[in-house]
Amino acid sequence: MPAQPLPFQYQESKTPALHTGFAGLLVFLDAMNVLDLWRAADQSVKLSGEQGWSDGQIIASLVLLNIAGGSHVDDIGSLEADAGLGHMTQVAEKNNLTPTERKTFNGRFRGGRRRAFPSETVIRRYLEKFDDASIEDQRAAAKGAFIPECSEALRGFDALNASIVGLVHKRAPQRVRVATLDQDATLVKTSKSGAKRCYKGFAAYQPLNVYWAEHDLVLHSEFRDGNVPADFEVLRVFRESLKLLPADVEEVKVRADGANYQIEFMKYCAEGHDERFGTIDFAISSDINNAFRTALSMVPEEAWKPLLTRDGEAMKVEQEWAEVCFVPNWQAKTKEGGPTYRFLAVRTALGPQQQLDLNDDSKRKTMTFRGKGTYRVTGTVTNITAERMAGDALIHWHRKRCGASEAAHDVMKDDLAGGTMPSNKFGANAAWWAIMILAFNLQVLVKRVALGGYWCRLRMKALRFAFINVLARIVRTGRRLIIKVAKGHPAIGDLMRARQELYDLS
């Protein structure tokens, strides 16, 4: 017997009702209200919006789009269709306005305001305002790596981001005086005609990010073309990020991959050239060049020690590590009494099949040790002495950057809208990326400051399912707005608690 259809049908409601499918998104609206994001964006970006829409309104709408799960400009239609969310967004926009500002608020729109959120056309035109035709000509003419000068409008996003970073830092359970910064680039694959090919052969953009490990925040991000190498001008970006740290941060440490293995970068940190922080501890992946291989081959076999890693409750040994007596040419030229640089190596034994599967690139990272077999080798350079941190502890500390900062890249590109570029124009995509960074840090603020506990460990998929995508009815009683959630819904307690935590911030 064929299955019968379920006894229901879809119909469009003939009367408008203030319902929302994003009750948890109102908490993010509250966080944006605490930050006064609308006014701050107007004052920082200063593009005067588009067709009556202010900078703050468009930027706030795109931040909400990211949090809600939208990845394309035309997804704004889903937010516009949610009457309750639209109503609450307009309430939030006006909440911090003076009486005079409220009188002229809707007067910016010719014929009156008809939408809660800007249209797709308005958003695209706004994003294109961040593009400079002369910069596009320079990009097209450039034969190698080229980073356009950052416009004042794009620079305005640094101030917006700093306000979120500062609030998370201020409300940390324990005041953090040390900033561990993980600097790393990530590839954003794209089909846009304006993109350039990366080192892997496909069209992409390659933003360079500085991630603050203690707070799970993106402190700074520079949007770049795909053909710009990850090691290009890393010191300049790092120094820019240092300026964005809150005033009470006293010490900085940095972890990075081989892109930061640059003499200029390492000496800047080790020789204390930064006016504010002085000497900066670092751990950086080192080159496996011929000189390093020679030094590695001279390490006595008894000097190799087991590198213990945790497997559940037990400890297991899969690798070995050793201190390497290696003095590269650039270090030999260091003045007497200058900093010392310490090199460590890790080797991983390769089985017969693994050795057969090696390609030309991976072979450059392998070595054969007499009487032991073939190993994959990696190196680390640091200015942290053995007295301050044991070698195995330093290796594990350096490796932590691979977990948290690379997971942050996944959130940017997969959970938020950073993986889908809206335009063929570089400036428009740079603005889109910068707004995504605001959304990334805003969700960290809500999880860490307003929710806490196990919520801090959740990715956006789980957060949307359990907290954001909650059905509610909005009721006005006198001057109060009541958000009515279904009785017994598991999120109601967290919604109320999150609002109280944000209220305490204001």
Secondary structure, 3 states (H helix, E strand, C coil): CCCCCCCCCCCCCCCCCCEECCCCHHHHHHHHHHHCHHHHHHHHHCCCCECCECHHHHHHHHHHHHHHCCCCHHHHHHHHCCHHHHHHHHHHHHHCCCHHHHHHHHHHCCCCCCCCCCCHHHHHHHHHCCCCHHHHHHHHHCCCCCCCCCCHHHHHHHHHHHHHHHHHHHCCCCCCCEEEEEEEECCEECCCCCCEECCCCCEEECCEEEEECCCCEEEEEECCECCCCCCCCHHHHHHHHHCCCCCCCCEEEEEECHHHCCHHHHHHHHCCCECCCECCEEEEECCCCHHHHHHHHCCCHHHCEEEEEEECCEEEEEEEEEEECCCCHHHHCCCCCCCCCEEEEEEEECCHHHHHCCCHHHHCCEEEECCCEEEEEEEEEECCCCCCCCHHHHHHHHHHHHHHHHHHHHHHHHHCHHHCCCCCCHHHHHHHHHHHHHHHHHHHHHHHHHHCHHHHHCCHHHHHHHHHCCCEEEEEECCEEEEEECCCCCCHHHHHHHHHHHHHHC
